[in-house]
C-alpha cells in the first residue's frame, strides 16, 4: 500500500509540474526578416441603385418608389382614413379601436365583454390552427389604453393592435383598409 501512495503522489507532482509552463506566457519572438504588411487603399465600390418598379394603372404606366417607409405608409393611410386608422407606439398603422386576441382564455374574454368590449370576429384560421378573436374597443377608451388594460387583466394572453400591412405603393386599397371599417 505504501507503493500505491508513492505512485499517486508522484503522478500528482508530475501533473502539477506539467501544468505550470502553460500558465506562463512566452516572450514575443523577434522577426527581423519578415516583411511589414503594407495597407493598400481600396477604392470605394459604387453599388448601382435598383431599377424602378413600374405599375400599370388603367393603361397609364407609372413609376412607383422602390422602397417606402412605414411612416410614409402610415401617413398616407392616416390622411385617407383619419377616423379608421391610427398609429401604434412605434408609428406603424393600425385599425382604430380594434384589438386582436390569439387563442384567448375564455374567462379573460368574458371579463373583456363585461367591461364593454364587443366581439367583431371569432375565427380559427386553418394555417394558424388557433382561435383568433378581434375585439372592438368601447367608446371613450383609446386603442392603446384598451390594449394595456387587456394585457394587465390577462398577462398570459396574446393581445395586439390590428396592424395594417401596406404594399410598397402605400395606398390604403393595397393595405386592405375598408372605409366602412
N, C-alpha and C positions, 0 to 999 in steps of 0.2 A: 504494500500500500504506500509505503514511503516512496517508491519509484514512480508511482502514478501521480502523486502530489508534485514531485520534482518535474515530471514531464509537463504537467498542466501549468506550473509556474513558468517553466522555460518557454512554452508556447505563448503565454500571455506577454512575457517580456519581448519575444520576437515580434509579436503583433504590434505592441506599443512602439517598438523601435521602427517598424516598417511604416507606421502612420506618421511619424514625426516629420520626415522630409516633405511630405505632401502638404504640411501646414506652413512651410517656409517658402516664401516667394523667391524665385530665381532672379538674379540680376539681369538687366537687359544686355543683350549681346551687341557688340559694335558691328556695324555694317558698312565698312569703308568702301567696298567696291560695288555696292548696289546702287542703281540709278535712282534719283529722286523723281517721283511721279510729277509730271507736268500736267496742269489742268488746261485743257484746250477749251476755249469758249464755244458753246454750242449755239448756233443761231436759233432764234425762236421760230417755231413751226406755225405757219398760218393755217388754221383749220377752216375749211370752207363752210359757210353758213348753209343750212339745209334749204332745199328748194321750197318755194311757197306751195301751199296746198290750194288747189283750185276747186271751187264749188260751182255747180250748175243750178242756178235759181231761175227756173222757168225760162230757159233759153238764154239767160244772161250769165256769163261766166264771171265770177268774182274771185278775187284773191283773198283767202282767209289767213289770218295770222297763224303761224306755226305753233306758237306757244301762247297760252293765256293763263294769267294768274288766277288763283281762287278769289282774290279780292276784286279783280275786274269782273269776273262772272257774277260774284255776289252783288256788286254794284249794279250790274245790268238787270239782274233779277229783282233787286230792291226797287229800282226805278220803274220797272214794268209792272210789278205786282206788290206795291207797298203794303197792302193790307194782308197779304198772304205769306210774305217772305220776310224773314229777319236774319240776323247773323248770330252764330253761336259765339262763345267767348274767344274762339280762335279766328273769327272772321269768316268762317265758311257759311254758305247759305243753308238755311233750314226752313221747314214749313212752320209758320207761326201757330202756336197753341196746339201742337201735336207732339206726343211722346211715344216712342216705340219701346215695347217691352218684349224681351225674348225669354221664352219659357217661364212665364210668370208663376209665382207662388199664388195659389188660389186665395189664400187668406189675405195676402197683401193686395191682390186685385180687388177683393171685396171691400177692403178698407178704402182703397182709392175711389171706388164707386160711391161709397158712403160719404166721401168728402167732396163729391160734386164732379168727379171725372166721369166721362162717358166713353164707352167703347165705340170706336169708329169702325174698326175691322178686327176680326178674330180668325186667323188662318193658320194652317200648318203647311207651309210650302214644302214640296217634296225634296228638293235638293237639300234644304236645311234640315228637315225632319223634326224641327222643334216648333212649338206653338209661338206665333208672333202676334201680338196684340198692339193696335195703335189706340192710344187714349187721347181724347180731346180734353184740353185743359179748361177748367171752369173759368167763366168770365171774371175779370178783375184780378186774375193771377197771371203773372208773366210766365213765359215758357221756361226761362232759366230758373225762376223760383220754384215752379212746379216740379221741374226735374230734381232740384235739390231736395225738395220735400219728399218725393217718391223714393229717392235713394236713401234718405235718412230713415224713412219708415221701414224700408226693406234693404238693409245693407248688402245682403247676399244676392239681391236681384240684379238683373241686367236691363237698365233703363238708359235711353239715349234720345237725342234730338232726332227728328226725321230729316236727315240730311238730303240735300238736293245735289245730284252729281250732273253737272252740265258738261256737254260736249265741248270741244275746243273752240267752237264758234261762240259759245257763251250765251246763246239765246234761250229764252225761257221755254220755248217749244221743245228744244233739244233736251232740256232738263226734265221734261215731263211735268211741268207745273201747269195745273189746271186753274184757270182764273176763277172758277166757282168753288175752289177748294176751301 
